């Protein structure tokens, strides 16, 4: 049968007999408990930062998208903003989208002729009422079909831009800027820009 060592403290009457634990035995328990707390905390932070797959793809909740500067107008065609910043977005979280709201603030109908993007990683759709036109992409990456939709004074619609941060693979990490161009019979093309910082 194995002998149990007992520890006594100096000056004690040895009335209390407790099994001896090596000096490291108690510290090991404290270390393991502390390590478990740290691992649980890191796990909670990782889970909190993961995207919710039940929501439509968007910038992570921890990053607030920042709207762009003041509205932009070309002829009578007006956009709610000329730039939009997605902030920091992750390739792993998937595609993100943003709507640039449009209105015809002029006195005559405007013919929306074409809609195209500056990169193959981006598509755009023109939405008027319940009708969607597109998606349209970058010239040279397929045919850029004409939109050819009349936009009467006071009418409203939007351009929905979809950006795929994973389209360029690892080379796509870092800051990006893209442009969506709307050609119409108004004075000059209306350009809507967005930016983001892409992470893996």
URLIN-V445138 format. One record per residue. N is the residue number from 1. SS is DSSP state (a for helix, b for strand, c for the rest). PHI is phi in whole degrees, 0 to 359 (999 if undefined). NEAR is the number of other C-alpha atoms within 10 Angstrom. Layout:
N/SS/PHI/NEAR  N/SS/PHI/NEAR
//
This chain:
1/c/999/3  2/c/284/4  3/c/276/5  4/c/260/9  5/c/277/11  6/b/240/12  7/b/247/14  8/c/232/15  9/c/264/8  10/c/300/7  11/c/85/6  12/c/268/8  13/c/273/9  14/c/63/12  15/c/288/7  16/c/255/11  17/c/249/11  18/b/236/12  19/b/299/11  20/c/282/12  21/c/244/11  22/c/300/10  23/a/306/8  24/a/277/10  25/a/299/11  26/a/292/10  27/a/292/11  28/a/298/12  29/a/297/11  30/a/297/12  31/a/297/13  32/a/296/11  33/a/295/12  34/a/297/12  35/a/296/12  36/a/297/12  37/a/294/12  38/a/297/12  39/a/297/12  40/a/297/12  41/a/296/12  42/a/296/12  43/a/299/12  44/a/296/11  45/a/294/11  46/a/296/10  47/a/296/11  48/a/295/12  49/a/274/12  50/c/283/13  51/c/290/19  52/c/276/14  53/c/289/9  54/c/275/6  55/c/267/7  56/c/299/12  57/c/299/15  58/c/202/19  59/c/297/22  60/c/304/19  61/c/301/12  62/c/286/12  63/c/243/11  64/c/270/12  65/c/291/18  66/b/252/12  67/b/293/15  68/c/275/17  69/c/291/11  70/c/307/11  71/c/303/14  72/b/238/16  73/b/230/23  74/b/228/19  75/c/65/18  76/c/260/20  77/b/280/30  78/b/233/20  79/b/245/25  80/c/298/19  81/c/201/19  82/c/260/20  83/b/220/22  84/b/218/20  85/b/245/18  86/b/288/22  87/b/78/19  88/b/272/18  89/b/230/23  90/b/253/21  91/a/302/19  92/a/295/13  93/a/281/20  94/c/92/18  95/c/292/20  96/b/235/20  97/b/220/17  98/b/211/19  99/b/252/18  100/b/261/20  101/b/278/17  102/b/243/23  103/b/210/19  104/b/263/22  105/c/266/20  106/c/274/17  107/c/254/11  108/c/229/14  109/c/297/19  110/b/244/21  111/b/262/17  112/b/282/20  113/b/267/16  114/b/221/18  115/b/219/30  116/b/209/25  117/b/246/23  118/c/271/16  119/c/206/18  120/c/291/18  121/c/279/18  122/b/234/24  123/b/234/22  124/b/217/24  125/b/236/20  126/b/262/25  127/b/239/18  128/b/227/17  129/c/66/9  130/c/259/6  131/b/265/8  132/b/246/14  133/b/239/17  134/b/123/18  135/b/281/17  136/b/247/25  137/c/234/25  138/b/274/20  139/c/302/15  140/c/94/9  141/c/248/10  142/c/101/10  143/c/284/10  144/c/267/17  145/c/290/16  146/c/282/15  147/c/277/19  148/c/47/15  149/b/236/16  150/b/282/15  151/b/233/21  152/c/281/18  153/c/305/16  154/c/85/14  155/c/288/15  156/b/235/18  157/b/194/20  158/b/204/19  159/b/251/23  160/b/261/19  161/b/257/24  162/b/239/20  163/b/245/21  164/c/256/17  165/c/293/26  166/c/269/20  167/c/300/16  168/c/260/12  169/a/65/10  170/a/302/13  171/a/291/8  172/a/273/17  173/c/284/17  174/b/119/13  175/b/286/12  176/b/227/13  177/b/220/14  178/b/226/16  179/b/228/18  180/b/246/24  181/b/247/17  182/b/247/21  183/b/262/19  184/b/217/23  185/c/274/15  186/c/286/19  187/c/304/12  188/c/219/13  189/c/301/19  190/b/264/21  191/b/249/19  192/b/243/22  193/b/246/20  194/b/217/20  195/b/222/19  196/b/195/21  197/b/243/17  198/b/270/20  199/b/243/17  200/c/296/14
//
